Amino acid sequence: MSSDNKNVSRRDFLKTAGIATGTLVGGGLIGGLIGYNAKGSTKDTASTDHKDEKHNGAPDRGRMFFTKDEDFNILAKATERIFPKDDIGPGAIELGVPYFIDGQLAGQYGSNAKEYMQGPFDVGAPTQGYQSRLNRAQIFTQGIQVMEQEAQSRFKKRFVQIEPKEIDQILTALQKDEVKMVGVTAAFFFKLLRGATLEGVYSDPMYGGNYNMEGWKMKGFPGHQMSYIADIESKDFKKIKPKALGEH
């Protein structure tokens, strides 16, 4: 990485890359930036052990969709590269994002229960939205298998054992649609993975992510306040402690 990028923070990267606004990373430039923290460290926060991992922050808890530890840990490491820990705040793992995605895949999001899922099916244009015959649970299941296959093919290691920069290479290949998937494009899987990661970071904690409202705290978002009537006419800036739905 060039010296110009050594001080890139997650906040700056999300702004310039377009992740926060839902657009694809320009030109697929994930490698080296997507997991690069403001201190210039590329050390990964996820363990390379394929067993249940213990992390500071979000507690380990029961899973509803993933039955295999390694599949869940592959998801965890991928989300951490998309939203890494840095000096601004915790990353996806500490925020409980893998558990958020696990819960979503076990419910209506994963089964596409409220969406039209009949044929005909075609690849479609990027502006046409969801075109796969597969539901999101099936796409994530296949995507995790593909990430594992890519790790073993490229680096002769399990995905949970490879280095952060190597994970970035795989994520970049997915985003640029350079990896073959069945019934869905790799680029579409990456889009789902990135979107679900950010939703887990910023959703209400009742859904399993945004542990301790740390995602909101990093943004200065007040959460779900009952009223601002006591502060609305004040000319002074007031920092409001965020509130979750479960606190009312």
Residue pairs with C-beta under 8 A, 6 or more apart in sequence:
1 32
1 33
1 36
5 32
5 33
5 36
6 40
7 38
7 40
8 33
8 36
8 38
9 37
9 38
9 86
9 87
9 88
10 37
10 38
10 83
10 84
10 86
10 88
11 88
13 19
13 33
13 34
13 36
14 20
17 25
17 26
17 29
17 33
18 24
18 25
18 26
19 25
19 82
19 194
19 198
20 198
22 195
24 175
24 187
24 191
25 34
25 175
28 172
28 175
28 176
29 172
30 81
30 168
30 171
30 172
30 175
31 165
31 168
31 169
31 171
31 172
32 42
32 165
32 168
34 81
34 82
34 84
34 168
34 171
35 42
35 44
35 80
35 81
35 84
35 164
35 165
35 167
35 168
36 42
36 84
37 84
37 85
37 86
37 87
38 86
38 87
38 88
39 86
39 87
42 164
42 165
43 164
44 77
44 80
44 81
44 163
44 164
44 167
45 55
45 80
45 84
45 85
45 91
45 93
45 94
46 53
46 55
46 73
46 76
46 77
46 80
46 93
46 160
47 53
47 54
47 73
47 160
48 160
48 161
49 73
49 160
50 69
50 70
50 73
50 158
50 160
50 161
51 69
52 60
52 69
53 60
53 73
53 76
53 93
54 60
55 93
55 94
56 94
57 90
57 93
57 94
57 95
57 96
57 211
57 212
57 214
58 93
58 94
58 95
58 96
58 99
58 211
61 99
63 72
63 99
63 102
64 102
64 103
64 105
64 106
65 102
65 103
65 105
65 106
65 110
65 137
66 72
66 75
66 102
66 105
70 148
70 158
70 160
71 141
71 144
72 98
72 102
73 160
74 144
74 147
74 148
74 159
74 160
75 98
75 101
75 102
75 140
75 144
76 92
76 93
76 97
76 98
77 159
77 160
77 167
78 147
78 159
78 167
78 171
78 193
79 92
79 93
79 97
79 98
79 101
79 193
79 197
79 200
80 91
80 92
80 93
81 164
81 167
81 168
81 171
82 92
82 171
82 193
82 194
82 197
82 198
83 91
83 92
83 95
83 97
83 197
83 198
83 201
84 91
84 92
85 91
85 93
85 94
88 218
89 214
89 215
89 217
89 218
90 211
90 214
92 98
92 197
92 200
92 201
94 211
94 214
95 200
95 201
95 209
95 210
95 211
95 214
95 215
96 200
96 205
96 208
96 209
96 210
96 211
97 196
97 197
97 200
97 201
97 209
98 200
99 208
99 209
100 196
100 199
100 200
100 203
100 207
100 208
100 209
100 210
101 140
101 196
101 197
101 200
102 208
103 207
103 208
104 110
104 196
104 199
104 207
105 136
105 137
105 140
106 137
107 113
108 114
109 136
110 135
110 136
110 137
110 140
111 135
111 136
111 137
112 130
112 135
112 136
115 130
117 133
117 135
119 133
121 131
121 132
121 133
122 131
123 131
123 185
124 131
132 139
132 183
132 184
132 188
133 183
134 142
134 183
134 184
136 192
138 183
139 183
139 184
139 188
139 189
139 192
140 189
140 192
140 193
142 181
142 182
142 183
142 184
142 189
143 174
143 181
143 186
143 189
143 192
143 193
146 174
146 179
146 181
146 186
146 189
147 159
147 170
147 174
148 158
148 159
150 159
150 170
150 173
150 179
151 157
151 158
151 159
151 161
151 162
151 166
151 170
152 158
152 159
154 166
154 169
154 170
155 162
155 166
159 167
159 170
170 179
171 190
173 179
173 186
174 186
174 187
174 189
174 190
174 193
175 186
175 187
175 190
176 187
177 185
177 186
177 187
178 186
179 186
180 186
181 189
199 209
200 207
200 208
200 209
200 210
201 209
201 210
201 215
202 209
202 210
202 215
202 216
202 219
202 221
203 209
203 210
204 210
204 223
204 224
204 244
204 245
204 246
205 211
205 212
205 213
205 244
205 246
206 244
206 245
206 246
209 215
210 216
213 223
213 242
213 244
216 222
216 223
216 242
217 242
220 239
221 242
222 240
222 241
222 242
222 243
223 242
223 243
223 244
224 243
224 244
224 245
224 248
225 240
225 243
226 243
226 248
231 238
231 240
